[in-house]
Amino acid sequence: MIIDVTHASGPGSQGHKTFPLGRGVTLGWGPTVHPKLYETFKEIAEKLEIPYKMEPMPRYSGTDADRLQTIAEGIPTMVISIPLRYMHTPVEIVSKKDIQRAARLLAEFAATLEIDFMDKIQWDETAKT
């Protein structure tokens, strides 16, 4: 799992590339993200009533997930982001509630992890032994 920040909406921001501050986390979706992990986190967020948005990542996520997914045989990855306003400035702003939501999402994932979870996230069903 990769936890990072993403651009929050604010004055002068491009609306289609930003996410609302204080209204939940984003779940990355793209070639870096494993589909089973995405679905699992989406289900957990819905079960816990944690607001989320899908964050399209059509090429790269810009996070460590880009490298993790290709290490050795590949590591299934998931990117969860917290909206951050004024990124890369001395006055960055996040919502404490969004941080808590991300933490709750991760804690619930870890707490409900089944022993055979890794067997269930194969890319190809025929790859199971």
KOLDOVEX-482442 format. One record per atom (N, C-alpha, C): chain; atom name; x, y, z; residue number from 1. Coordinates in pm, whole numbers, always signed. Atoms other than C-alpha are relative to their C-alpha. Last residue first. Layout:
N
+--------+-------+--------+--------+--------+-----+
: chaine : atome :   east :  north :     up : num :
+--------+-------+--------+--------+--------+-----+
:      A :    CA :      X :      Y :      Z : NUM :
...
+--------+-------+--------+--------+--------+-----+
***
This chain:
129
+--------+-------+--------+--------+--------+-----+
: chaine : atome :   east :  north :     up : num :
+--------+-------+--------+--------+--------+-----+
:      A :     N :    -51 :   +137 :     -3 : 129 :
:      A :    CA :   -151 :  -2357 :   -831 : 129 :
:      A :     C :    -86 :    -87 :    +87 : 129 :
:      A :     N :     +6 :    +64 :   -132 : 128 :
:      A :    CA :   -317 :  -2032 :   -934 : 128 :
:      A :     C :    +50 :   -143 :     -7 : 128 :
:      A :     N :   -131 :     -3 :    -63 : 127 :
:      A :    CA :   -191 :  -1877 :  -1258 : 127 :
:      A :     C :     +1 :    -65 :   +138 : 127 :
:      A :     N :    -72 :   +123 :    +36 : 126 :
:      A :    CA :   -504 :  -1983 :  -1446 : 126 :
:      A :     C :   +136 :     -8 :    +66 : 126 :
:      A :     N :    +51 :   +112 :    -78 : 125 :
:      A :    CA :   -702 :  -1715 :  -1259 : 125 :
:      A :     C :    +74 :   -130 :    -30 : 125 :
:      A :     N :    +59 :    +98 :    +90 : 124 :
:      A :    CA :   -480 :  -1448 :  -1409 : 124 :
:      A :     C :    -44 :   -119 :    +82 : 124 :
:      A :     N :    +49 :    -70 :   +119 : 123 :
:      A :    CA :   -386 :  -1133 :  -1226 : 123 :
:      A :     C :    -82 :    -94 :    -86 : 123 :
:      A :     N :    -72 :    +31 :   +123 : 122 :
:      A :    CA :   -360 :  -1324 :   -898 : 122 :
:      A :     C :    -61 :    +80 :   -116 : 122 :
:      A :     N :    -20 :   -120 :    +82 : 121 :
:      A :    CA :   -520 :  -1147 :   -605 : 121 :
:      A :     C :    +88 :    -26 :   -122 : 121 :
:      A :     N :   +120 :    -50 :    +66 : 120 :
:      A :    CA :   -686 :  -1443 :   -434 : 120 :
:      A :     C :    +26 :   +119 :    -92 : 120 :
:      A :     N :    +41 :    +98 :   +102 : 119 :
:      A :    CA :   -368 :  -1631 :   -345 : 119 :
:      A :     C :   -117 :    +52 :    -83 : 119 :
:      A :     N :    -95 :     -8 :   +111 : 118 :
:      A :    CA :   -239 :  -1318 :   -168 : 118 :
:      A :     C :    -34 :    -99 :   -111 : 118 :
:      A :     N :    +28 :   -117 :    +84 : 117 :
:      A :    CA :   -554 :  -1308 :    +45 : 117 :
:      A :     C :    +92 :     +7 :   -122 : 117 :
:      A :     N :    -21 :    +36 :   +141 : 116 :
:      A :    CA :   -506 :  -1665 :   +171 : 116 :
:      A :     C :    -24 :   +117 :    -95 : 116 :
:      A :     N :   -130 :    +65 :    +17 : 115 :
:      A :    CA :   -455 :  -1570 :   +537 : 115 :
:      A :     C :    +30 :    -32 :   -146 : 115 :
:      A :     N :     +7 :   +146 :    -13 : 114 :
:      A :    CA :   -747 :  -1329 :   +530 : 114 :
:      A :     C :   +135 :    -61 :    -33 : 114 :
:      A :     N :    -80 :    +73 :    +98 : 113 :
:      A :    CA :   -695 :   -958 :   +592 : 113 :
:      A :     C :     -7 :   -150 :    +26 : 113 :
:      A :     N :    +86 :    +99 :    +66 : 112 :
:      A :    CA :   -979 :   -818 :   +801 : 112 :
:      A :     C :    +74 :    -84 :   -104 : 112 :
:      A :     N :    +73 :    +81 :    -98 : 111 :
:      A :    CA :   -766 :   -629 :  +1053 : 111 :
:      A :     C :    -83 :   -110 :    -65 : 111 :
:      A :     N :    -94 :    +88 :    -71 : 110 :
:      A :    CA :   -517 :   -506 :   +792 : 110 :
:      A :     C :    -74 :    -94 :    +95 : 110 :
:      A :     N :    -56 :    +93 :    +98 : 109 :
:      A :    CA :   -791 :   -367 :   +565 : 109 :
:      A :     C :    +91 :   -101 :    +71 : 109 :
:      A :     N :   +105 :    +99 :    +29 : 108 :
:      A :    CA :   -971 :   -215 :   +863 : 108 :
:      A :     C :    +49 :   -103 :   -101 : 108 :
:      A :     N :    +16 :    +85 :   -119 : 107 :
:      A :    CA :   -654 :    -43 :   +978 : 107 :
:      A :     C :   -104 :   -109 :    -25 : 107 :
:      A :     N :   -114 :    +91 :     -8 : 106 :
:      A :    CA :   -581 :    +88 :   +628 : 106 :
:      A :     C :    -13 :    -96 :   +118 : 106 :
:      A :     N :     +7 :    +89 :   +116 : 105 :
:      A :    CA :   -928 :   +238 :   +589 : 105 :
:      A :     C :   +112 :   -103 :     +3 : 105 :
:      A :     N :   +108 :    +96 :    -29 : 104 :
:      A :    CA :   -919 :   +383 :   +939 : 104 :
:      A :     C :    -12 :   -102 :   -112 : 104 :
:      A :     N :    -49 :    +92 :   -104 : 103 :
:      A :    CA :   -583 :   +548 :   +869 : 103 :
:      A :     C :   -103 :   -107 :    +32 : 103 :
:      A :     N :   -101 :    +86 :    +63 : 102 :
:      A :    CA :   -710 :   +699 :   +544 : 102 :
:      A :     C :    +53 :   -103 :    +99 : 102 :
:      A :     N :    +70 :    +93 :    +90 : 101 :
:      A :    CA :  -1020 :   +828 :   +719 : 101 :
:      A :     C :    +97 :    -96 :    -68 : 101 :
:      A :     N :    +64 :   +102 :    -82 : 100 :
:      A :    CA :   -815 :   +978 :  +1002 : 100 :
:      A :     C :    -72 :   -103 :    -86 : 100 :
:      A :     N :   -110 :    +83 :    -52 :  99 :
:      A :    CA :   -597 :  +1162 :   +751 :  99 :
:      A :     C :    -57 :   -114 :    +84 :  99 :
:      A :     N :    -44 :    +85 :   +111 :  98 :
:      A :    CA :   -911 :  +1284 :   +573 :  98 :
:      A :     C :   +116 :    -91 :    +42 :  98 :
:      A :     N :   +102 :   +103 :    +18 :  97 :
:      A :    CA :  -1052 :  +1410 :   +905 :  97 :
:      A :     C :    +40 :    -95 :   -115 :  97 :
:      A :     N :    -28 :   +102 :   -101 :  96 :
:      A :    CA :   -731 :  +1601 :   +976 :  96 :
:      A :     C :    -97 :   -117 :    -16 :  96 :
:      A :     N :   +105 :    +15 :    -99 :  95 :
:      A :    CA :   -793 :  +1786 :   +651 :  95 :
:      A :     C :    +37 :   -112 :    +96 :  95 :
:      A :     N :    +77 :   +123 :    +14 :  94 :
:      A :    CA :   -481 :  +1884 :   +465 :  94 :
:      A :     C :   -111 :     +3 :   +105 :  94 :
:      A :     N :   +116 :    +21 :    -88 :  93 :
:      A :    CA :   -314 :  +2222 :   +410 :  93 :
:      A :     C :    -64 :   -134 :    -34 :  93 :
:      A :     N :    +84 :   +113 :    +41 :  92 :
:      A :    CA :    +31 :  +2304 :   +270 :  92 :
:      A :     C :   -111 :    -23 :   +103 :  92 :
:      A :     N :   +131 :     -8 :    -66 :  91 :
:      A :    CA :   +157 :  +2649 :   +371 :  91 :
:      A :     C :    -94 :   -113 :    -46 :  91 :
:      A :     N :    -13 :     +3 :   -146 :  90 :
:      A :    CA :   +533 :  +2627 :   +302 :  90 :
:      A :     C :   -134 :     -2 :    +74 :  90 :
:      A :     N :    -18 :   -136 :    -50 :  89 :
:      A :    CA :   +464 :  +2530 :    -60 :  89 :
:      A :     C :    +15 :     -8 :   +152 :  89 :
:      A :     N :   -138 :    -46 :    +20 :  88 :
:      A :    CA :   +503 :  +2199 :   -241 :  88 :
:      A :     C :    +19 :   +147 :    +33 :  88 :
:      A :     N :   -110 :    +96 :     -1 :  87 :
:      A :    CA :   +128 :  +2131 :   -253 :  87 :
:      A :     C :   +133 :    +65 :    -35 :  87 :
:      A :     N :   -125 :    -77 :     +7 :  86 :
:      A :    CA :   -103 :  +2427 :   -188 :  86 :
:      A :     C :   +124 :    -91 :     +9 :  86 :
:      A :     N :     +7 :   -129 :    +69 :  85 :
:      A :    CA :   -402 :  +2211 :    -89 :  85 :
:      A :     C :   +136 :    +69 :    +12 :  85 :
:      A :     N :    -89 :   -100 :    -60 :  84 :
:      A :    CA :   -361 :  +1845 :     -4 :  84 :
:      A :     C :     -6 :   +127 :    -83 :  84 :
:      A :     N :     -5 :   -130 :    +67 :  83 :
:      A :    CA :   -616 :  +1571 :    -74 :  83 :
:      A :     C :    +79 :   +103 :    +80 :  83 :
:      A :     N :    +69 :    -99 :    -82 :  82 :
:      A :    CA :   -516 :  +1243 :    +94 :  82 :
:      A :     C :    +10 :   +133 :    -74 :  82 :
:      A :     N :    -53 :   -136 :    -13 :  81 :
:      A :    CA :   -418 :   +961 :   -137 :  81 :
:      A :     C :    -91 :    +88 :    +84 :  81 :
:      A :     N :   +103 :    -76 :    -70 :  80 :
:      A :    CA :   -454 :   +584 :   -136 :  80 :
:      A :     C :    +59 :   +139 :    +24 :  80 :
:      A :     N :    -35 :   -137 :    -35 :  79 :
:      A :    CA :   -247 :   +397 :   -392 :  79 :
:      A :     C :   -122 :    +68 :    +63 :  79 :
:      A :     N :   +120 :    -82 :    -13 :  78 :
:      A :    CA :   -267 :    +18 :   -414 :  78 :
:      A :     C :    +45 :   +138 :    +43 :  78 :
:      A :     N :     -1 :   -129 :    -68 :  77 :
:      A :    CA :     +5 :   -223 :   -520 :  77 :
:      A :     C :   -136 :    +67 :     -1 :  77 :
:      A :     N :   +131 :    -64 :    +19 :  76 :
:      A :    CA :    +52 :   -589 :   -606 :  76 :
:      A :     C :     -7 :   +130 :    +81 :  76 :
:      A :     N :    +71 :     -9 :   -127 :  75 :
:      A :    CA :   +428 :   -654 :   -587 :  75 :
:      A :     C :   -134 :    +68 :    -30 :  75 :
:      A :     N :   +109 :    -97 :     -6 :  74 :
:      A :    CA :   +603 :   -771 :   -902 :  74 :
:      A :     C :    -69 :     -6 :   +135 :  74 :
:      A :     N :   +113 :    +57 :    +74 :  73 :
:      A :    CA :   +819 :  -1074 :   -972 :  73 :
:      A :     C :   -120 :    +94 :     +0 :  73 :
:      A :     N :     -6 :   +147 :     +6 :  72 :
:      A :    CA :  +1134 :   -886 :   -873 :  72 :
:      A :     C :   -115 :    -52 :    -85 :  72 :
:      A :     N :   -113 :    +61 :    -71 :  71 :
:      A :    CA :  +1031 :   -521 :   -828 :  71 :
:      A :     C :    -13 :   -151 :     -7 :  71 :
:      A :     N :    -90 :    +69 :    +94 :  70 :
:      A :    CA :   +787 :   -405 :  -1098 :  70 :
:      A :     C :   +122 :    -62 :    +68 :  70 :
:      A :     N :    +73 :    +97 :    +81 :  69 :
:      A :    CA :   +485 :   -310 :   -885 :  69 :
:      A :     C :    +92 :    -77 :    -95 :  69 :
:      A :     N :    +34 :   +121 :    -74 :  68 :
:      A :    CA :   +706 :   -150 :   -625 :  68 :
:      A :     C :    -64 :   -106 :    -90 :  68 :
:      A :     N :   -118 :    +87 :    -11 :  67 :
:      A :    CA :   +860 :   +100 :   -868 :  67 :
:      A :     C :    -34 :   -133 :    +68 :  67 :
:      A :     N :    -53 :    +22 :   +135 :  66 :
:      A :    CA :   +541 :   +271 :   -983 :  66 :
:      A :     C :   +119 :    -94 :     +2 :  66 :
:      A :     N :    +72 :   +114 :    +59 :  65 :
:      A :    CA :   +391 :   +223 :   -636 :  65 :
:      A :     C :    +53 :    -32 :   -140 :  65 :
:      A :     N :    -84 :   +119 :     -7 :  64 :
:      A :    CA :   +661 :   +455 :   -500 :  64 :
:      A :     C :    -68 :   -123 :    -59 :  64 :
:      A :     N :    -31 :    +43 :   -136 :  63 :
:      A :    CA :   +446 :   +745 :   -618 :  63 :
:      A :     C :    +96 :   -120 :     -5 :  63 :
:      A :     N :    -87 :   -103 :    -57 :  62 :
:      A :    CA :   +396 :   +946 :   -938 :  62 :
:      A :     C :    +39 :    -33 :   +143 :  62 :
:      A :     N :    +64 :    -60 :   -117 :  61 :
:      A :    CA :    +96 :   +723 :  -1016 :  61 :
:      A :     C :    +83 :   +117 :    +56 :  61 :
:      A :     N :    -75 :    +25 :   -122 :  60 :
:      A :    CA :   +210 :   +650 :  -1368 :  60 :
:      A :     C :    -74 :    +66 :   +116 :  60 :
:      A :     N :   -135 :    +48 :    +36 :  59 :
:      A :    CA :    +20 :   +621 :  -1693 :  59 :
:      A :     C :    +74 :    -43 :   +126 :  59 :
:      A :     N :     -6 :    +70 :   +128 :  58 :
:      A :    CA :   -359 :   +662 :  -1663 :  58 :
:      A :     C :   +138 :    -52 :    -42 :  58 :
:      A :     N :   -146 :     -7 :    +15 :  57 :
:      A :    CA :   -374 :   +740 :  -1290 :  57 :
:      A :     C :    +33 :    -73 :   -130 :  57 :
:      A :     N :    -60 :    +63 :   +118 :  56 :
:      A :    CA :   -745 :   +814 :  -1244 :  56 :
:      A :     C :   +151 :    +25 :     -4 :  56 :
:      A :     N :    -99 :    -90 :    +59 :  55 :
:      A :    CA :   -835 :   +903 :   -885 :  55 :
:      A :     C :    +64 :    -69 :   -120 :  55 :
:      A :     N :    -97 :    +73 :    +80 :  54 :
:      A :    CA :  -1157 :   +732 :   -776 :  54 :
:      A :     C :    +92 :   +103 :    -63 :  54 :
:      A :     N :    +11 :    -27 :   +143 :  53 :
:      A :    CA :  -1322 :   +937 :   -505 :  53 :
:      A :     C :   +101 :    -90 :    -71 :  53 :
:      A :     N :   -120 :    +14 :    +83 :  52 :
:      A :    CA :  -1377 :   +840 :   -144 :  52 :
:      A :     C :    -35 :    +40 :   -143 :  52 :
:      A :     N :    +12 :    -56 :   +134 :  51 :
:      A :    CA :  -1619 :   +895 :   +144 :  51 :
:      A :     C :   +132 :    -12 :    -76 :  51 :
:      A :     N :   -109 :    -95 :    +19 :  50 :
:      A :    CA :  -1576 :   +652 :   +431 :  50 :
:      A :     C :    -12 :    +56 :   -140 :  50 :
:      A :     N :    +55 :   -130 :    +38 :  49 :
:      A :    CA :  -1910 :   +487 :   +503 :  49 :
:      A :     C :   +108 :   +108 :     -2 :  49 :
:      A :     N :    -26 :    -91 :   -112 :  48 :
:      A :    CA :  -1736 :   +197 :   +679 :  48 :
:      A :     C :    -56 :   +140 :    -23 :  48 :
:      A :     N :    +49 :    +65 :   -122 :  47 :
:      A :    CA :  -1886 :    -60 :   +439 :  47 :
:      A :     C :    +13 :    +94 :   +120 :  47 :
:      A :     N :   +146 :     -4 :     +3 :  46 :
:      A :    CA :  -1834 :   +174 :   +142 :  46 :
:      A :     C :    -60 :    -59 :   +127 :  46 :
:      A :     N :    +42 :   -141 :    -14 :  45 :
:      A :    CA :  -1470 :   +233 :   +230 :  45 :
:      A :     C :   -152 :    +10 :     +2 :  45 :
:      A :     N :    -21 :    -39 :   -139 :  44 :
:      A :    CA :  -1415 :   -141 :   +284 :  44 :
:      A :     C :    -47 :   +143 :    +23 :  44 :
:      A :     N :   +101 :    +68 :    -82 :  43 :
:      A :    CA :  -1572 :   -226 :    -52 :  43 :
:      A :     C :    +13 :    +39 :   +146 :  43 :
:      A :     N :   +128 :    -63 :    +32 :  42 :
:      A :    CA :  -1358 :    +34 :   -233 :  42 :
:      A :     C :   -111 :    -61 :    +86 :  42 :
:      A :     N :     +3 :   -128 :    -72 :  41 :
:      A :    CA :  -1047 :    -93 :    -55 :  41 :
:      A :     C :   -130 :    +75 :    -26 :  41 :
:      A :     N :     +2 :    +25 :   -144 :  40 :
:      A :    CA :  -1118 :   -449 :   -171 :  40 :
:      A :     C :     -9 :   +130 :    +78 :  40 :
:      A :     N :   +135 :    +45 :    -36 :  39 :
:      A :    CA :  -1205 :   -342 :   -525 :  39 :
:      A :     C :    -12 :    -24 :   +150 :  39 :
:      A :     N :    +90 :   -114 :    +17 :  38 :
:      A :    CA :   -880 :   -147 :   -559 :  38 :
:      A :     C :   -141 :    -38 :    +45 :  38 :
:      A :     N :    -22 :    -91 :   -113 :  37 :
:      A :    CA :   -680 :   -434 :   -411 :  37 :
:      A :     C :    -92 :   +121 :    -10 :  37 :
:      A :     N :    +57 :    +64 :   -119 :  36 :
:      A :    CA :   -837 :   -678 :   -658 :  36 :
:      A :     C :    +20 :    +88 :   +123 :  36 :
:      A :     N :   +147 :     -8 :     -3 :  35 :
:      A :    CA :   -768 :   -443 :   -951 :  35 :
:      A :     C :    -64 :    -61 :   +125 :  35 :
:      A :     N :    +54 :   +134 :    +21 :  34 :
:      A :    CA :   -395 :   -403 :   -870 :  34 :
:      A :     C :   -153 :     +5 :    +14 :  34 :
:      A :     N :    +85 :    +51 :   -107 :  33 :
:      A :    CA :   -296 :    -38 :   -907 :  33 :
:      A :     C :    -55 :   -137 :    -36 :  33 :
:      A :     N :    -83 :    +26 :   -117 :  32 :
:      A :    CA :     -1 :    +70 :  -1124 :  32 :
:      A :     C :    -79 :    -71 :   +110 :  32 :
:      A :     N :    -85 :   +118 :    +19 :  31 :
:      A :    CA :   -195 :    +36 :  -1449 :  31 :
:      A :     C :    +89 :    -34 :   +119 :  31 :
:      A :     N :    -81 :     -5 :   +121 :  30 :
:      A :    CA :   -467 :   +274 :  -1332 :  30 :
:      A :     C :    +90 :   -121 :     -7 :  30 :
:      A :     N :    +42 :   +100 :    +97 :  29 :
:      A :    CA :   -700 :   +354 :  -1044 :  29 :
:      A :     C :    +81 :    +18 :   -128 :  29 :
:      A :     N :    -61 :     -6 :   +132 :  28 :
:      A :    CA :   -594 :   +535 :   -727 :  28 :
:      A :     C :    -49 :   -113 :    -90 :  28 :
:      A :     N :    -51 :   +133 :    +29 :  27 :
:      A :    CA :   -838 :   +549 :   -440 :  27 :
:      A :     C :    +53 :     +4 :   -142 :  27 :
:      A :     N :    +14 :    +49 :   +137 :  26 :
:      A :    CA :   -889 :   +903 :   -318 :  26 :
:      A :     C :    +60 :   -139 :     -8 :  26 :
:      A :     N :   -126 :    +37 :    +65 :  25 :
:      A :    CA :   -959 :  +1006 :    +38 :  25 :
:      A :     C :    -25 :    -32 :   -147 :  25 :
:      A :     N :    -39 :   +138 :    +19 :  24 :
:      A :    CA :  -1257 :  +1185 :   +186 :  24 :
:      A :     C :   +130 :    -17 :    -75 :  24 :
:      A :     N :   +115 :    +81 :    +43 :  23 :
:      A :    CA :  -1445 :  +1513 :   +183 :  23 :
:      A :     C :    +40 :   -143 :    -36 :  23 :
:      A :     N :    +89 :    +32 :   -111 :  22 :
:      A :    CA :  -1210 :  +1732 :   +382 :  22 :
:      A :     C :   -118 :    -86 :    -36 :  22 :
:      A :     N :    -68 :     +8 :   -130 :  21 :
:      A :    CA :  -1045 :  +1893 :    +80 :  21 :
:      A :     C :   -104 :    -30 :   +108 :  21 :
:      A :     N :    +42 :    -89 :   -109 :  20 :
:      A :    CA :  -1228 :  +1826 :   -246 :  20 :
:      A :     C :    +72 :    -28 :   +132 :  20 :
:      A :     N :   +101 :    +67 :    -80 :  19 :
:      A :    CA :  -1027 :  +1657 :   -522 :  19 :
:      A :     C :    -34 :    +86 :   +120 :  19 :
:      A :     N :    -10 :    -18 :   -144 :  18 :
:      A :    CA :   -822 :  +1806 :   -803 :  18 :
:      A :     C :   -117 :    -70 :    +70 :  18 :
:      A :     N :   -123 :    +64 :    -46 :  17 :
:      A :    CA :   -743 :  +1737 :  -1170 :  17 :
:      A :     C :    +16 :     +8 :   +152 :  17 :
:      A :     N :     +1 :   +139 :    +42 :  16 :
:      A :    CA :  -1089 :  +1808 :  -1315 :  16 :
:      A :     C :   +124 :    -77 :    +45 :  16 :
:      A :     N :   +101 :    +84 :    -63 :  15 :
:      A :    CA :  -1119 :  +2126 :  -1111 :  15 :
:      A :     C :     +4 :   -147 :    -37 :  15 :
:      A :     N :    +77 :    +56 :   +111 :  14 :
:      A :    CA :   -796 :  +2287 :  -1228 :  14 :
:      A :     C :    -95 :   -106 :    +56 :  14 :
:      A :     N :    -29 :   +139 :    +36 :  13 :
:      A :    CA :   -682 :  +2485 :   -928 :  13 :
:      A :     C :    -88 :    -44 :   -117 :  13 :
:      A :     N :    -90 :    +12 :   +113 :  12 :
:      A :    CA :   -685 :  +2865 :   -917 :  12 :
:      A :     C :    +31 :   -143 :    -42 :  12 :
:      A :     N :     -7 :   -113 :    +92 :  11 :
:      A :    CA :   -838 :  +2889 :   -571 :  11 :
:      A :     C :   +105 :    -24 :   -109 :  11 :
:      A :     N :    -21 :   -127 :    -67 :  10 :
:      A :    CA :   -874 :  +2544 :   -421 :  10 :
:      A :     C :     +5 :   +111 :   -102 :  10 :
:      A :     N :    +55 :   -116 :    +69 :   9 :
:      A :    CA :   -928 :  +2180 :   -506 :   9 :
:      A :     C :    +20 :   +125 :    +85 :   9 :
:      A :     N :   +134 :    -38 :    -44 :   8 :
:      A :    CA :   -696 :  +1934 :   -342 :   8 :
:      A :     C :    -47 :   +120 :    -81 :   8 :
:      A :     N :    +38 :   -143 :     +4 :   7 :
:      A :    CA :   -398 :  +1788 :   -526 :   7 :
:      A :     C :   -145 :    +20 :    +43 :   7 :
:      A :     N :    +40 :    -39 :   +134 :   6 :
:      A :    CA :   -301 :  +1439 :   -416 :   6 :
:      A :     C :    -45 :   +145 :     +6 :   6 :
:      A :     N :    +93 :   -112 :    +10 :   5 :
:      A :    CA :   -118 :  +1309 :   -114 :   5 :
:      A :     C :    -33 :    +22 :   -146 :   5 :
:      A :     N :    -63 :   -122 :    +50 :   4 :
:      A :    CA :    +46 :   +976 :    -49 :   4 :
:      A :     C :   -102 :   +111 :     +6 :   4 :
:      A :     N :    +79 :   -113 :    -47 :   3 :
:      A :    CA :    -21 :   +641 :   +112 :   3 :
:      A :     C :    +75 :   +125 :    -42 :   3 :
:      A :     N :    -69 :   -128 :     +6 :   2 :
:      A :    CA :   +116 :   +345 :    -83 :   2 :
:      A :     C :    -99 :   +106 :    +49 :   2 :
:      A :     N :    +83 :   -117 :     +0 :   1 :
:      A :    CA :     +0 :     +0 :     +0 :   1 :
:      A :     C :    +87 :   +123 :     +0 :   1 :
+--------+-------+--------+--------+--------+-----+
***
